[in-house]
Each structure stands twice: as structure tokens, then as C-alpha cells.
Amino acid sequence: MPGYWKVFCANCGALTFYAQMTELPAEYAFSLCNDCVEKYGEPAGFTKTPDDVFWGKCRDAMMEDYGKILNNDEIAIELELPSSPISLLEREAQRR
């Protein structure tokens, strides 16, 4: 995907999500997948929002505000709009 970083699990290497390049403060990022968090626990000092909790919030917001699950192109457009529900969720996730 042009304009997006692939973010992988720091432990097992599984692809966990895509992040827009403009949204990351560094040239790399990592996460932990749900399986590794369950198996090994979360690292000390890190805030944890499990993948399924974050994506559940995203799905709920899409269904409530748009009446459907948006595709990647539609999500990219919504992320450009500062007041869109998807953009607000994304900023909330960055603050954690």
C-alpha cells in the first residue's frame, strides 16, 4: 500500500495493521498481536489496547455513522477529515 507503513508484531513478526506514514513520528513502529500478549503478557511500561478492542470500536463507529464497514479507500478519505468519527478514533489511539 503506498503511503502506509506495515506494522508487525515485535515478537512473532505477524502483520498487525497498516498506519499512514504521516501519522508515525518515526520511520518504524511495532505492536504486539493478541496471541503474543495472551501468551507472554504485555511489556512493562506499555499501554495496551488489544487489536480486537480497537477494531471493535472502529467497526461500531462505522456501522453507527456510515451504516456499513468502510473499505480501505473510504477509510483513507475519512482519515483526512479532522472531524470524521474514524479520524477521531485514530487520534484517540495515538494518545494511548
C-alpha distance (Angstrom), angle and dihedral (degrees) to the residues before:
residue distance angle dihedral
M1 . . .
P2 3.78 . .
G3 3.79 113.8 .
Y4 3.80 94.2 21.0
W5 3.80 134.0 98.3
K6 3.77 118.3 -139.8
V7 3.80 108.4 -129.8
F8 3.79 116.2 -153.2
C9 3.78 135.2 -167.1
A10 3.81 108.1 -93.9
N11 3.79 90.7 -142.0
C12 3.82 109.2 41.4
G13 3.81 101.3 13.3
A14 3.82 96.8 -122.2
L15 3.80 116.1 153.1
T16 3.81 104.6 -107.2
F17 3.83 104.3 175.6
Y18 3.80 147.2 -36.1
A19 3.81 122.7 -104.6
Q20 3.77 126.7 -167.7
M21 3.79 110.6 -107.2
T22 3.79 91.2 -128.0
E23 3.82 91.4 57.3
L24 3.79 97.8 58.8
P25 3.80 119.4 81.3
A26 3.80 92.8 -151.6
E27 3.77 137.5 38.0
Y28 3.79 92.2 -104.6
A29 3.77 140.4 36.4
F30 3.76 137.1 176.6
S31 3.75 139.0 -166.1
L32 3.76 137.8 -175.8
C33 3.79 120.2 -112.2
N34 3.79 119.6 -129.2
D35 3.82 92.0 -107.9
C36 3.81 93.3 56.1
V37 3.81 93.1 45.2
E38 3.80 89.7 52.0
K39 3.80 92.4 45.6
Y40 3.84 100.7 41.5
G41 3.81 105.4 14.6
E42 3.76 127.7 -123.4
P43 3.81 122.0 -57.7
A44 3.80 116.3 -100.1
G45 3.80 112.6 -96.5
F46 3.80 96.0 18.5
T47 3.77 125.3 117.4
K48 3.78 112.4 -129.2
T49 3.77 128.0 -148.3
P50 3.80 106.0 166.4
D51 3.79 116.4 -130.8
D52 3.78 92.8 -116.9
V53 3.84 92.6 52.5
F54 3.82 92.8 50.1
W55 3.81 94.8 44.9
G56 3.81 90.3 44.6
K57 3.81 89.2 57.3
C58 3.80 89.6 48.2
R59 3.82 93.0 50.1
D60 3.82 91.5 47.0
A61 3.81 91.5 50.2
M62 3.81 92.1 48.2
M63 3.80 93.7 49.2
E64 3.81 92.9 45.4
D65 3.80 97.5 45.7
Y66 3.81 103.7 27.7
G67 3.81 103.7 22.0
K68 3.81 91.6 -128.6
I69 3.80 143.5 52.7
L70 3.80 107.7 -89.2
N71 3.80 121.5 -130.4
N72 3.83 121.8 -126.7
D73 3.82 94.3 -92.2
E74 3.80 92.0 50.6
I75 3.81 90.9 47.9
A76 3.81 90.9 50.9
I77 3.82 89.9 53.3
E78 3.82 91.7 48.3
L79 3.81 91.5 49.8
E80 3.80 88.7 59.5
L81 3.83 91.1 58.0
P82 3.83 109.0 80.8
S83 3.81 95.4 -151.4
S84 3.81 99.6 43.2
P85 3.83 116.2 117.2
I86 3.81 91.0 -121.0
S87 3.80 91.5 51.7
L88 3.81 90.8 49.4
L89 3.82 91.2 51.1
E90 3.78 90.9 49.0
R91 3.82 92.1 52.3
E92 3.81 89.9 47.6
A93 3.80 89.9 53.6
Q94 3.83 90.7 50.9
R95 3.81 91.6 54.7
R96 3.80 92.2 57.6
